[in-house]
């Protein structure tokens, strides 16, 4: 039976794709458990390579540790397009924007957002300032260090590291109700993550992950909601690090995502509008995710995530699946969006305008997450499926 990938391969030329990803073997700051979030990218790289190969692309995985220039100098930037999964170098996440500078200096074209967008979004306070300048609703906030706490906000507050993502640094202690707890959490953030704390007014409401694909006319995919129905305490309804990365934890099991989200058309339209405007205000390219909380019918932007998690079990892949897009098509779509943005000749336009919500195909209760580890091949399968550094479609 002929598949969509077969049709694609027969009509369009394939591309040469470098899947560039960071390898983290230890962390310099934070909790020991934080390494789980950093190391997952190795598994994602494998999934992305296999997905691109399904569409006829020639791929090469490029792991980055301490040196970025050396591994890339073997490839001609006129022949290879980078699928960027690199989130840090030398175990430092704050160097992520500089990775893009190296790509551009070497002349490579790449997927995802540019260095300015990455730098702005990596700083949560700067993100909120830009959102406010564009008239987008986001919770009131202040930045604190242990020596500069002059609170102007009302409790309850939620305290986060100002420059981390993936829920790193967020736990059940992050929601505070008095000055003593606030000072404790700000001190913890400073001593553990070596950075100031972002303190926001806590919004008690429904939480949504909004996946967006595109550039000039970005498309919002089906909304995903974090279900808090199993958590009675409204101040415990957060997506902590454990809820995001530890599948056996009560926090993870109590916060299942549901896609498509059950919302009225009016609320859906409001969330989509705010998310799309936030995506554009922050300058995201090709793909991204906007996290939103609903307060009295108003969507408040929590975070804007460029180059967001592309794990097969993560929010972007989940929303794409509900829209009728397989994981391999999602990976290829990101390549198409980047290729069109760079005006690469002979490459067809992106497909996002052809996908429609197919909620019935996922059942009345929607699609729920499973750990990415469940999708990894066994040790025996890994040996059978091992490929050379540069791999194309099997003959």
N, C-alpha and C positions, 0 to 999 in steps of 0.2 A: 504494500500500500504506500502511495506517495505521500509524504508528510509536507508540512509547510516549509521545513528546512530544505527538503529536496527541491521544492519549487524555487526557493531562494537561491540555492546553489547553482541551479541550472540557468538562472537568468542574470545573476549579478556576480561581479568579480569579488573575490575574497580579499581581505586585508591582512597585513602582517601586524600583529598586535603584541606589544610587550606588556605583560601583566606585572607591574612593579608594585612590590609590597614590602612592608617592613617586618623584620624579624626581631622580636624582643625576647631576650634571654634573662633579663633581670630588670628590676625597676629601681630608679634612684630616689623616688619619693612615694609616699602613700602607704597603703596597707599591703601586706604580702598578697592578699587575695586579688588585688587589682590587676595582677598579671594575667588573670583569666581573660579579661576584656582585651588586653593588649595582644595576647597570643592567638585569639580566634581568627585574626586576619590570615594566618597561614592556611587554615581550612577554607576560608572564603576564596583565597587565590586559586585553590584547586578546583572549586566549583565553577568559578568564572572561566578558567581555562577550558574546562570540559564543555561548558555551555557555548563558548565561542567556537570551539572546534565543531560542534554540531551544526553550526551555520557556515562551515567551510573556511573559517579564518585560520591562518597559520599563527600559532601562539608560541611565546617564549616567556617563561616565568623568570623574573629578575628579583631575587631577594636582596634587601638592603639592610645592612647592619651599621657599620661605622663609616662606610665609604659609599657615596652616591655616584660620583663621577666615574670611578673605575668600572663598575658593572655595566654602565651605559655606553662607554666609549667603543664597545665592540659592535654597536648597531648604528646604522645610517638613519638619521632622523628624517630623511626624505623618503625612506621606505617603510618605517615603522611608526605606528600610532601607539601611544602609551595609554593603557587602561590603568588609571591611577588608583591604587589601593594603599598607597604609602602614607601613613598617618604620623610617623615619627622617624627620626634618625638619631643614632647614638643614644637610644632609649629616652629621647627628649621630645615630648609631644609639642612643645612650644616652637619647635623648629619646622613644623609642618608647612607653613607658608614658604619657607626658604627652599623646600624641596621643589616647589613650583618654579622658583627663581632659577634653579639649576636646570630644570626641564627646558625652560624658555631660553636660557643662555646657550644651551646645547642645540637649540633649534627644533626640539621635539614638539609635536602636537599631542594633546592629552585630553582625556575625558574629565568632566567635572569642573568645579569652580576654580577661579584664579586665586593668586596669592593674597590679593587685597580682601576678597570675600572670606577666605579661610582665616586670615588674621582678625578680621572684624568679628566673625562668628565664634572664634576661639575665646574671645574676651566677652563674657556674658553681659558685662556692664555696657560695653561699647555697642553690643547688639541692641540692648534695650534703649540706648540713647538714639540710635538710628531709627528704630521702630517708632519711638515717640515723635521724632522729627517728621515722620511720614504720617502722623496721626493715627497710628495703629495702637490698639489697647494692649497694654502689658502691665503687670503688677508694679506698684510703687516699690522702690528699692533704695538701698544704701550700700556702700562698700566700707567694710570695717577691717582693721587689724586689731590685735589685742590692746594697742595703745591709743586707738582713735575711735572709740565707741561713744558717739553722741547721738543717741537714737532719736529719730523724728517719726518713726513708724509705730503703728499700733500692733500689739500682739493679737493673734499668733503670727509668727514669722517662720520662714523656712530658710535655712542657712546652707550654702553650697560653696565649694571652691569656685573662684571667679573664672578660672581658665582650665577646667576639665570638662570632658564629655562622658557619654556612656554611663551616666549616673554614678561616676566615681566620686567618692566622698559623701554620698547621700545615704543616710541610714535612718532608723527609727528615732535617733537623737536629733535629727536635723530640724524637726519642727519644734520650736521653742515657744514658751508661754510667759516667760519672765526674764528679767535682766540677768539673773544668775545663770540660767541655762543659755542665754544668748552669749554671754562672755565665755562660758565653757566651750561652746561649739565654735566660736570664732577662734579661740586659742587652739583648739584641736585642728582646725583647718590650717592655721598658720604653721603649727609645729609639724603636722603630718604631710601637708602638701606644699609647704613653703610658699604660700601665696595668700593674698587677702581673701576675705569671705564676701560673697554676694548675699545680702539679706533682703528677702522680698516679703511683702505681705502675702500670707498664705491664702490661696484661693481654694475654698472648699466647694468642689463641683466635679462634674464629669470631665474626663480627660480623653483627648483624641489625638491620634497620630495621623497626620495628613501627608500623603505621598504626592509629589508633584514631579512630572516629567516635562521637559521642553525648555525652550529658550524664548523666542519672540512671542509665542502664544502658549504659555505653559498650561498643561492639562492636569487637573486634579483627579487622582484615582479614587476609588471607593474609600470612604472614611473607615478608620479602625478605631475602636474605643477600648480603653483599658477598663475592664469590668472590676469594680470595687464592691460588688454586691455581697461578697463573703467577708468583708471587713466592716465591723460595726462602728468602730471609732472613726469619726470623720477625719481626725488629724493623723490617723495612720494610713490614710488613703493616698499613698505616694508610690512612685516607682523608684524604689531604692536600688542600691547596687545588688543586693541579694535578690530582689525581685526581678532584676534584669539578667543576672548571670549565674545564679545558683539554682538549677532546676529542681533539686530535692528540698529546697528551703520552703517553709510556710509562706514566706513573702512572695516567692515565685508562683506557687500553686494558688495563691489567693488573688492574683492579678492577671487573669488570662485576658489576652486581647480578643476582641470580637470584630470580625470584618465580614460583611459590611455592618457598620454601626446602625443601630435602630434609632433614628432621629426623624423629626418632621422635616418636610421639604423646606420650610422656612428656616429652621435652625441649620439644616444642611447647607443651604445657600449662604447663610451668614458665615459659617465656618470656612467654607470653600473660598469665599471672597477675601476674608482676612488672611487666610493661609497663602493664597496666591499673591496678594499684595505684599506680604512679608517676604515671600520668596523673591519677588522682584526688587523690593526695597534693599535687600541685602545682596543682590547681584548674583544669586545662584545660577548655575548653568547645568544643563543636561538633566540633572535629577537632584532630589533632596527631600527632606522631611521637615515639617513644621509641627511642633507639639503645642497643643492648645488646651486650655481649661475654660469651661463654660460657667459664667457667673451671671445669674439673672438674665439669661438669654443672650449675653454678650460674650463673644469668643475673645479670651485673653491669650496672647502669645507667650508661651513659656520659653521656648528655644527654637532657633532656626538651625537646622543641621545640614550643611553642605557635605557632599561626598558621604552620605549617611550609610549605615550598615547594610551591606548587600548579602548577608547570610541568607540561605534558602528559607530559614524559619523566621526572618526578621520582618519588620513592618512593610518595607518597600516591596519585597517579594510577595508577601501575603496580599497586599492591596492589588498588585499586578495580577496575581492569580485569580482574584475575584473578578477582575476586569476582563478575564479571558486570556491573559498573557502568561505563557509558560516561563519558567526560570530562564531557559535558554533564549527565549524571545526577549526577555527583559534585558539580559546582557547585550544581546545584539542591538536592541533599541538604543541603549546608551551609546554604543559605538556609532550608530546611525546619526544620533543627535550631534555628537561631536564632529563626525565627518561632514555633516551638512553645515555646521557652524564654521568649519574651516574651509568650506566650499571645495571639498575634495571631489574631483570629477569622477564620473562613472559610478557614483554611489547613490542608490535610491533614497528617496525621502523617508523620514521616520514614519512609523506605522501608527502612532498613538491616536490619530484621528479615526482609526477604523475600529478601535476596541470599545465595547459597551459593557456595562455592568451585567454580570450573569449570576445574580444572587441565588437563583433557584438551583444552580448546579452545585452549590456548597451546602445546601440544606437550610432549614429555617433558623438554625442556631448559629450560622456563620462558620468561619474558619478560625480555629484556635492554634496557638503556637505549640511546637514541640522543640526540645533542645536540639541545637545544631549537631551535638554529638551523636544523636540518633541517626543522622543522615550520613555520617562518615563511614567509609568502607571498613570492613574488618581487616585485621593484619594480613590475612591470606588474600583478600580481595585487593588490598593495596599492592601486594607483590605482583599480582596478576595484571593490575592496571597501570603499573609504573611505566612512564613514558620518558623519552629523552628530554633534554632541556628545551629543544625546539620541536614542537609537535604540530602536525596538521591533521587533516581528516584521514582516517585509516584507509588504506588502499582497498 
